[in-house]
Amino acid sequence: MSDKKDDEAGTSPPAPPRVAAAAAAPKPSTYAPMGALRGEECADLLALVAAVSRPLEDAVADFLARVAPERRLRFGNAVRFVLEDKMMLQPAERLVAFAILHQGYSSQLANPFLPLLINAACDETSEKAEQAFLHVLLSSTNGDNSEILKQSALDYLNGSDYASQVFLQREQLEKQYSYDAARPLPFSSNFRDATVRSAIPDPDVFQSFGNSLEVSSIIPNRDDMVATLLQQTSLKGLPPQWIRPSPPRLEIFEGELQWLNIDNNHELLWDGTMCADTSRGAVIRDLVDQACKGPLAVAQQEKIIEDLAKDWKLVYHCGMTPQKLPDLVEHNPLIAVEVLSKLINSPDMDAYFDVIVRMDMSLHSMEVVNRLTTAVVLPPGFVHDYISNCIRSCEDIKDKYMQNRLVRLVCVFLQSLIRNKIIDVQDLFVEVQAFCIAFSRIREAVGLFRLLKSLK
């Protein structure tokens, strides 16, 4: 509501711009209490009650159009929440809110907000214009209140028709709606009746100002406060905790199974790496990381070999893992041989062997395996699996040139293993012989076949 409209009306004091306040309303937090409104619903509520210059029937129509039927009860609870505290809305805005609660459920047999409307109409501490407005709404039937709804809230407050209006007694209003205040509502309970409002007004503020009109006029961030309350507090209030004592244990009869609490003796395990020097092997760790990304210079390769020769345990601090091994083999096979020879007694060595067997066959991988066979003792099963993988790779390749090249490499590799007695030729005789016959057009395969015949 702008200041210009307030000056023309002559009754309501200036309030902060509603559009800016609604836009500045805080976004809902991650935690949304049960019954709280969403951010867009808060903006709708603030916009609806701010339409004090429009006919009330238009505000009701906007409510029915903006709020889906399944969300109207939650929306109405939020309107009731701000109406219970007279400091949250200005007098004209309160009339719009009351009209929404009354007309939004006028077509239903039971208006859930009827007790609030009756209590507000009979509240002697409320302003007379508000009481008169509620009496007109509650006492009218069959659309008799259409005239008052055609007015705006400001026009009604500026008029003097309500000054001479006669108020009905509470009993008359309750009888008209067949409402029994002594009978609890269907959704009521003892716990609900004992709830405490989640927003409690400051008593000092009420002592300092005579009415809600004066209080609302000096609070520039009132809309932000209302939006925060609607989104971050429970509209249902704070109910007392329902405390239920635990039931007593029953006596154990003879023959019944009893619960046994078995003692568990856990041993403490000491972490030997705790407080260890993490800077150890920093240089070699950086060099190994570079070796997995590209070829190293000769000086860098010599640095790794020299450091591992001085302290072979540095291999456990160089950051080497089975996943990095294929890149290290392709870029720096000599470093891969040096690292694997130091890890030969590691419990993770089987994982490194599996990676070598599964990786694509290449000159560098065969060079690494060939050098390892002369440097350390390799498991026979690993060597056999690697040879089988090499033979299978030669058979699967489609490019004749690359196939001939790889066959020559495999034949030379196998001849080296046989002459150095790294493998027992009898274990692979059938498989290697079939390989030589399949590629008998290649000279190296013929030489390998003759070597096999001589050893047999």
C-alpha positions as CSV (number, residue, x, y, z in Angstrom):
1,M,0.0,0.0,0.0
2,S,1.6,3.2,-1.1
3,D,1.9,6.4,0.9
4,K,-0.1,8.3,-1.7
5,K,-3.1,6.1,-1.3
6,D,-2.9,6.4,2.5
7,D,-2.9,10.2,2.3
8,E,-5.9,10.2,0.0
9,A,-7.8,7.9,2.4
10,G,-6.9,9.9,5.4
11,T,-7.2,7.1,7.9
12,S,-4.4,4.5,7.7
13,P,-0.8,5.5,8.5
14,P,2.0,5.0,5.9
15,A,3.4,1.5,5.7
16,P,6.5,0.1,4.0
17,P,5.9,-0.8,0.3
18,R,4.2,-4.1,0.2
19,V,5.9,-5.3,-3.1
20,A,9.4,-4.6,-1.8
21,A,8.6,-6.3,1.5
22,A,7.2,-9.4,-0.2
23,A,10.1,-9.6,-2.6
24,A,12.5,-9.2,0.4
25,A,10.8,-11.9,2.4
26,P,13.4,-14.5,3.4
27,K,13.6,-17.7,1.5
28,P,12.4,-20.8,3.4
29,S,15.1,-22.6,5.3
30,T,16.0,-26.2,4.7
31,Y,14.0,-27.1,7.7
32,A,10.3,-26.3,7.4
33,P,8.2,-26.8,10.6
34,M,5.0,-28.7,10.2
35,G,2.2,-26.3,9.3
36,A,4.5,-23.6,8.0
37,L,4.0,-21.9,4.7
38,R,6.2,-22.1,1.6
39,G,7.9,-19.0,0.3
40,E,5.5,-18.4,-2.6
41,E,2.5,-18.8,-0.3
42,C,3.8,-16.2,2.1
43,A,4.1,-13.8,-0.8
44,D,0.5,-14.6,-1.9
45,L,-0.8,-14.0,1.7
46,L,1.0,-10.6,2.0
47,A,-0.2,-9.6,-1.4
48,L,-3.8,-10.5,-0.7
49,V,-4.2,-8.7,2.7
50,A,-2.4,-5.7,1.2
51,A,-5.3,-5.2,-1.3
52,V,-7.0,-2.7,1.0
53,S,-8.0,-0.3,-1.8
54,R,-9.7,-3.0,-3.9
55,P,-13.2,-4.3,-3.3
56,L,-13.3,-7.1,-0.8
57,E,-15.0,-9.4,-3.2
58,D,-12.0,-9.1,-5.5
59,A,-9.6,-10.1,-2.7
60,V,-11.8,-13.2,-2.0
61,A,-11.8,-14.0,-5.7
62,D,-8.0,-13.7,-5.8
63,F,-7.8,-16.1,-2.8
64,L,-9.9,-18.7,-4.5
65,A,-7.9,-18.4,-7.8
66,R,-4.4,-18.4,-6.3
67,V,-4.8,-21.0,-3.6
68,A,-5.6,-24.6,-4.6
69,P,-8.5,-26.2,-2.6
70,E,-6.2,-28.7,-1.0
71,R,-4.0,-25.8,0.4
72,R,-6.7,-23.5,1.6
73,L,-6.9,-25.0,5.1
74,R,-3.2,-24.5,5.6
75,F,-3.4,-21.0,4.1
76,G,-6.4,-20.2,6.4
77,N,-4.4,-21.3,9.4
78,A,-1.6,-18.9,8.4
79,V,-4.2,-16.1,8.2
80,R,-5.6,-17.0,11.6
81,F,-2.0,-17.0,13.0
82,V,-1.4,-13.4,11.9
83,L,-4.9,-12.3,13.0
84,E,-4.4,-13.6,16.6
85,D,-1.7,-11.0,17.2
86,K,-3.1,-7.5,16.4
87,M,0.4,-6.1,15.8
88,M,1.0,-8.1,12.6
89,L,-1.6,-6.5,10.3
90,Q,-3.0,-3.0,10.0
91,P,-6.7,-2.4,10.6
92,A,-7.6,-2.4,6.9
93,E,-5.6,-5.5,6.3
94,R,-7.3,-7.3,9.1
95,L,-10.7,-6.7,7.4
96,V,-9.4,-8.2,4.2
97,A,-8.1,-11.3,6.1
98,F,-11.4,-11.7,7.9
99,A,-13.3,-11.5,4.6
100,I,-11.1,-14.2,3.1
101,L,-11.7,-16.5,6.1
102,H,-15.4,-16.0,6.0
103,Q,-16.1,-16.0,2.2
104,G,-13.5,-18.6,1.4
105,Y,-15.5,-21.2,3.3
106,S,-19.0,-19.6,2.9
107,S,-20.1,-22.4,0.6
108,Q,-19.2,-25.2,3.1
109,L,-21.5,-26.4,5.8
110,A,-18.9,-26.0,8.5
111,N,-16.4,-23.2,8.4
112,P,-13.3,-24.3,10.4
113,F,-12.5,-20.7,11.2
114,L,-16.0,-19.9,12.6
115,P,-14.8,-19.9,16.3
116,L,-12.1,-17.3,15.4
117,L,-14.7,-15.1,13.6
118,I,-17.1,-15.2,16.5
119,N,-14.5,-14.6,19.2
120,A,-13.1,-11.6,17.2
121,A,-16.6,-10.2,16.7
122,C,-17.2,-10.3,20.5
123,D,-13.8,-9.1,21.5
124,E,-14.4,-5.8,23.3
125,T,-10.7,-4.9,23.1
126,S,-10.9,-4.7,19.3
127,E,-11.7,-1.6,17.4
128,K,-15.4,-0.9,16.9
129,A,-15.1,-0.8,13.0
130,E,-13.6,-4.3,13.1
131,Q,-16.4,-5.6,15.4
132,A,-19.1,-4.1,13.2
133,F,-17.6,-5.5,10.1
134,L,-17.5,-9.0,11.5
135,H,-21.1,-8.7,12.8
136,V,-22.2,-7.8,9.3
137,L,-20.5,-10.8,7.8
138,L,-21.7,-13.2,10.5
139,S,-25.3,-12.0,10.7
140,S,-25.9,-11.8,6.9
141,T,-27.4,-14.8,5.1
142,N,-28.2,-15.7,1.5
143,G,-25.8,-13.1,0.0
144,D,-27.0,-10.1,2.1
145,N,-23.4,-9.1,2.7
146,S,-22.8,-8.5,-1.0
147,E,-23.0,-4.7,-0.5
148,I,-20.3,-4.6,2.1
149,L,-18.0,-6.8,0.0
150,K,-18.3,-4.4,-2.9
151,Q,-16.5,-1.8,-0.8
152,S,-12.8,-1.8,-0.1
153,A,-11.4,-2.1,3.4
154,L,-10.3,1.6,3.4
155,D,-13.7,2.8,2.2
156,Y,-15.4,0.9,5.0
157,L,-13.1,2.4,7.6
158,N,-13.5,5.9,6.2
159,G,-17.3,5.6,6.3
160,S,-19.4,6.1,9.4
161,D,-22.1,3.5,8.8
162,Y,-20.8,1.2,11.5
163,A,-20.9,3.9,14.2
164,S,-24.6,3.3,14.9
165,Q,-24.7,-0.4,14.3
166,V,-26.1,-2.7,17.0
167,F,-24.0,-5.7,17.9
168,L,-25.5,-9.1,18.5
169,Q,-24.7,-11.1,21.6
170,R,-22.4,-14.1,21.4
171,E,-25.3,-16.5,22.1
172,Q,-27.2,-15.1,19.1
173,L,-24.2,-15.6,16.8
174,E,-23.6,-19.1,18.0
175,K,-27.3,-20.0,17.7
176,Q,-27.4,-18.6,14.2
177,Y,-24.6,-21.0,13.1
178,S,-25.7,-23.8,15.4
179,Y,-22.3,-23.5,17.1
180,D,-21.8,-24.8,20.6
181,A,-18.7,-23.3,22.2
182,A,-18.8,-25.9,25.0
183,R,-18.5,-28.7,22.5
184,P,-15.0,-29.3,21.3
185,L,-14.3,-29.2,17.6
186,P,-13.7,-32.6,15.8
187,F,-10.0,-31.8,15.3
188,S,-9.5,-30.6,18.9
189,S,-7.8,-32.4,21.7
190,N,-6.5,-31.7,25.2
191,F,-3.0,-31.4,23.9
192,R,-4.1,-28.9,21.2
193,D,-6.0,-26.8,23.8
194,A,-2.9,-26.7,26.0
195,T,-0.6,-25.5,23.2
196,V,1.5,-22.3,23.5
197,R,1.7,-19.9,20.6
198,S,5.1,-20.0,18.9
199,A,5.0,-16.2,18.5
200,I,4.5,-14.4,21.8
201,P,4.2,-10.5,21.7
202,D,6.5,-8.4,23.8
203,P,4.6,-7.0,26.7
204,D,6.7,-3.9,26.8
205,V,5.6,-3.0,23.2
206,F,2.0,-3.1,24.2
207,Q,2.7,-0.9,27.2
208,S,4.5,1.7,25.1
209,F,1.8,2.0,22.3
210,G,-1.9,2.5,22.6
211,N,-3.1,0.4,19.7
212,S,-2.0,-1.7,16.8
213,L,-2.3,1.2,14.4
214,E,0.5,3.1,16.1
215,V,2.7,0.0,16.5
216,S,2.4,-1.0,12.8
217,S,3.3,2.5,11.6
218,I,6.8,2.5,13.1
219,I,7.9,-1.0,12.2
220,P,9.6,-0.7,8.7
221,N,10.4,-4.5,8.5
222,R,7.1,-5.8,9.7
223,D,6.4,-7.7,6.5
224,D,9.8,-9.4,6.8
225,M,9.0,-10.4,10.4
226,V,5.6,-11.8,9.4
227,A,7.1,-13.8,6.5
228,T,9.8,-15.2,8.8
229,L,7.3,-16.3,11.4
230,L,5.1,-18.0,8.8
231,Q,8.0,-19.9,7.3
232,Q,10.1,-20.8,10.3
233,T,7.6,-21.3,13.1
234,S,4.9,-23.9,13.6
235,L,1.5,-22.5,13.1
236,K,0.0,-25.2,15.4
237,G,2.0,-23.9,18.4
238,L,4.1,-25.7,20.9
239,P,2.1,-28.6,22.5
240,P,3.2,-30.3,25.7
241,Q,5.2,-33.5,25.4
242,W,3.3,-36.7,25.7
243,I,5.3,-38.6,28.3
244,R,4.6,-42.3,28.5
245,P,6.5,-44.4,31.2
246,S,8.0,-47.6,30.0
247,P,6.1,-50.7,31.1
248,P,7.5,-52.8,33.9
249,R,9.2,-56.1,33.2
250,L,7.3,-59.3,33.5
251,E,8.5,-62.0,35.8
252,I,10.4,-64.8,34.1
253,F,8.7,-68.2,34.5
254,E,10.5,-71.5,34.7
255,G,11.2,-72.9,31.3
256,E,11.2,-69.5,29.6
257,L,14.2,-68.3,27.6
258,Q,16.1,-65.6,29.3
259,W,18.0,-62.7,27.7
260,L,21.8,-63.2,28.0
261,N,24.2,-60.2,27.9
262,I,27.3,-61.8,26.6
263,D,30.6,-60.1,27.6
264,N,32.5,-58.9,24.5
265,N,36.2,-58.6,25.1
266,H,37.6,-56.3,22.4
267,E,41.3,-55.9,21.9
268,L,42.7,-52.5,21.1
269,L,44.6,-52.3,17.8
270,W,47.5,-49.8,17.7
271,D,47.8,-47.7,14.5
272,G,51.5,-47.8,13.7
273,T,51.2,-45.0,11.1
274,M,49.9,-42.5,13.7
275,C,52.0,-39.4,14.0
276,A,54.3,-40.7,11.2
277,D,56.4,-38.3,9.2
278,T,54.3,-37.7,6.1
279,S,57.0,-35.7,4.4
280,R,59.1,-38.9,3.9
281,G,59.4,-39.8,0.3
282,A,57.9,-36.5,-0.9
283,V,60.6,-36.1,-3.7
284,I,60.2,-39.6,-5.0
285,R,56.4,-39.4,-4.7
286,D,56.5,-36.3,-7.0
287,L,58.8,-38.1,-9.5
288,V,56.7,-41.2,-9.6
289,D,53.6,-39.1,-10.2
290,Q,55.3,-37.4,-13.1
291,A,56.5,-40.8,-14.4
292,C,52.9,-41.9,-14.7
293,K,52.1,-38.9,-16.9
294,G,55.0,-38.9,-19.3
295,P,58.6,-40.0,-19.9
296,L,61.2,-38.8,-17.3
297,A,64.6,-37.3,-18.0
298,V,67.6,-39.5,-17.4
299,A,68.6,-37.5,-14.3
300,Q,65.1,-38.0,-12.9
301,Q,65.2,-41.7,-13.5
302,E,68.5,-42.0,-11.9
303,K,67.2,-40.1,-8.8
304,I,64.4,-42.6,-8.3
305,I,66.7,-45.6,-8.7
306,E,69.3,-44.1,-6.3
307,D,66.7,-43.2,-3.6
308,L,65.1,-46.7,-3.8
309,A,68.6,-48.3,-3.6
310,K,69.4,-46.4,-0.4
311,D,66.0,-47.1,1.3
312,W,63.8,-49.7,-0.5
313,K,60.9,-48.9,2.0
314,L,60.4,-45.6,0.2
315,V,58.5,-47.6,-2.3
316,Y,55.6,-47.7,0.1
317,H,55.6,-43.9,0.3
318,C,55.9,-43.1,-3.4
319,G,52.1,-43.1,-4.0
320,M,52.2,-46.1,-6.3
321,T,48.9,-48.1,-6.8
322,P,47.8,-50.9,-9.2
323,Q,45.6,-48.4,-11.1
324,K,48.7,-46.3,-12.0
325,L,50.8,-49.2,-13.1
326,P,49.7,-49.3,-16.8
327,D,50.6,-45.6,-17.3
328,L,54.0,-46.1,-15.6
329,V,54.8,-49.2,-17.7
330,E,54.0,-47.4,-21.0
331,H,55.9,-44.1,-20.2
332,N,58.8,-45.4,-18.0
333,P,59.3,-49.2,-18.1
334,L,62.6,-49.1,-16.3
335,I,61.0,-47.2,-13.3
336,A,58.2,-49.7,-13.4
337,V,60.7,-52.6,-13.1
338,E,62.5,-50.9,-10.2
339,V,59.3,-50.2,-8.3
340,L,57.8,-53.7,-8.8
341,S,61.0,-55.4,-7.8
342,K,60.8,-53.5,-4.5
343,L,57.1,-54.4,-4.0
344,I,57.6,-58.1,-4.7
345,N,57.0,-59.0,-1.0
346,S,54.1,-56.6,-0.6
347,P,50.7,-58.1,0.2
348,D,49.3,-56.1,-2.7
349,M,51.6,-57.7,-5.3
350,D,48.9,-60.0,-6.6
351,A,46.9,-56.9,-7.6
352,Y,49.9,-55.6,-9.6
353,F,50.3,-59.0,-11.3
354,D,46.6,-59.0,-12.3
355,V,46.9,-55.6,-13.8
356,I,50.0,-56.7,-15.9
357,V,48.1,-59.7,-17.2
358,R,45.0,-57.7,-18.2
359,M,46.7,-54.7,-19.7
360,D,47.2,-54.5,-23.5
361,M,50.3,-56.3,-24.7
362,S,53.1,-54.0,-25.9
363,L,56.8,-53.9,-26.2
364,H,57.1,-52.1,-22.9
365,S,55.0,-54.5,-21.0
366,M,57.1,-57.5,-22.3
367,E,60.2,-55.6,-21.5
368,V,59.0,-55.1,-17.9
369,V,58.1,-58.8,-17.5
370,N,61.4,-59.9,-19.1
371,R,63.5,-57.7,-16.7
372,L,61.4,-58.8,-13.7
373,T,62.1,-62.5,-14.5
374,T,65.9,-61.8,-14.1
375,A,65.6,-59.5,-11.1
376,V,63.2,-61.4,-8.8
377,V,61.5,-64.7,-8.6
378,L,58.0,-64.5,-10.2
379,P,55.2,-66.8,-9.5
380,P,54.9,-69.5,-12.3
381,G,51.2,-68.9,-12.6
382,F,51.7,-65.2,-13.4
383,V,54.2,-65.9,-16.1
384,H,52.0,-68.6,-17.7
385,D,49.0,-66.2,-17.7
386,Y,51.0,-63.4,-19.2
387,I,52.2,-65.7,-22.0
388,S,48.7,-66.9,-22.7
389,N,47.5,-63.3,-22.9
390,C,50.3,-62.4,-25.4
391,I,49.4,-65.3,-27.6
392,R,45.7,-64.4,-27.5
393,S,46.4,-60.8,-28.3
394,C,48.4,-61.8,-31.4
395,E,45.5,-64.0,-32.6
396,D,42.9,-61.3,-32.0
397,I,44.6,-58.4,-33.8
398,K,43.2,-57.7,-37.3
399,D,46.0,-55.5,-38.8
400,K,48.4,-57.8,-40.6
401,Y,51.4,-55.5,-40.1
402,M,50.8,-55.0,-36.4
403,Q,50.1,-58.7,-36.1
404,N,53.4,-59.7,-37.7
405,R,55.3,-57.2,-35.5
406,L,53.7,-58.4,-32.3
407,V,54.3,-62.1,-33.2
408,R,58.0,-61.4,-33.7
409,L,58.1,-59.6,-30.3
410,V,56.4,-62.5,-28.6
411,C,58.6,-65.1,-30.2
412,V,61.8,-63.3,-29.1
413,F,60.3,-62.9,-25.6
414,L,59.5,-66.6,-25.4
415,Q,63.0,-67.6,-26.6
416,S,64.6,-65.4,-24.0
417,L,62.4,-67.0,-21.2
418,I,63.2,-70.5,-22.5
419,R,67.0,-70.0,-22.8
420,N,67.2,-68.4,-19.3
421,K,65.1,-71.3,-17.9
422,I,62.5,-68.9,-16.5
423,I,59.7,-71.2,-17.6
424,D,59.3,-74.9,-18.0
425,V,58.6,-75.4,-21.7
426,Q,56.7,-78.6,-21.0
427,D,53.9,-76.7,-19.2
428,L,53.2,-74.5,-22.3
429,F,54.5,-76.8,-25.0
430,V,51.1,-77.5,-26.7
431,E,49.9,-73.9,-26.6
432,V,53.3,-72.4,-27.8
433,Q,53.6,-75.1,-30.5
434,A,50.1,-74.3,-31.9
435,F,51.1,-70.6,-31.9
436,C,54.2,-71.3,-33.9
437,I,52.3,-73.4,-36.5
438,A,49.6,-70.7,-36.8
439,F,52.3,-68.1,-37.7
440,S,54.8,-70.4,-39.4
441,R,55.1,-67.8,-42.2
442,I,57.1,-65.6,-39.9
443,R,60.8,-66.4,-39.4
444,E,60.9,-65.9,-35.7
445,A,58.0,-68.3,-35.2
446,V,59.9,-71.0,-37.1
447,G,63.0,-70.4,-34.9
448,L,60.9,-70.7,-31.8
449,F,59.3,-74.0,-33.1
450,R,62.8,-75.5,-33.7
451,L,63.9,-74.4,-30.2
452,L,60.9,-76.3,-28.8
453,K,61.7,-79.4,-30.8
454,S,65.3,-79.4,-29.6
455,L,64.3,-79.2,-25.9
456,K,61.7,-81.9,-26.2
